[in-house]
């Protein structure tokens, strides 16, 4: 009888352990959280109802103090997202101006007068278990929304954010509109001799592009190209650059990115004799229009 009970207890514990593993991809190279050994860098904590102690010192009861760790600092509580002003769509930890604060809805809380993750995200929504994919998967306050800009205009004045084409960079006289350069650059580069190595951007290239373009990570052709190419592919890229007299720039971390394949500049901004001018007038601004994929992948 004791043996039977022991077997049942062992089976139950095994089920719980396997259940936890379904929410955490196995990856021996990832850091292990001291609070929960089942949590890795790939674990999705949201809508599982299982990982309360990752954020709370102890599980709060209804109406109690939240007992958040790190003094409630969301930049540390949400550190799975590796937030920095460089790679995220909206800054946090900032105090909005009085003009902006007056427009923020009452249900969008500030923390000590500062905008934080929980200003736009209703953190409690994702604390509970959801068997099915929730319609408000990013647990936005007041969501789900028909499109992502709807929540933005709850605080921002829509009239001040009318569509702007940052790729329309020349005026009627063919002169560069310097203000357009500052959408991506910290200062206007010298178009006659600047290279990717000596320009400074306002943020991560992919995030800059995502301000307007709804780019999937698996892009193009359902494959994730936003990564560091292996040695074979890197040699191929260099060979293509030489063969076609074109530049295929990687980002600051050596990864393929949007501007590797697409030229963000209007034709005439970069002098035609320079490698960086190619593709500016082509469909989708592909640097090697018609052979973009074939050139590197030898299709």
Secondary structure, DSSP 8 states (H G I E B T S, - for coil): -HHHHHHHHHHHHHHHHHHHHTTS---TTS---SS-TT--TT---TT-S--GGGTBSS---TTS---BGGGG-HHHHTGGG---TTTSSS--SB---HHHHTTS-TTS--BTTBB-HHHHB-GGGGGS--SS--SSTT-BTT---SSTHHHHTTTS-GGGG----TT--B-TTS-B-HHHHTTTBSS---TTT--GGG--BSS-HHHHHHTT----SSTTTTS---SB--HHHHHHHHHHHHHHT------TTSB--HHHHB--S-BTTB-TTSGGGTTTTSGGGBTTTTTHHHHHH--
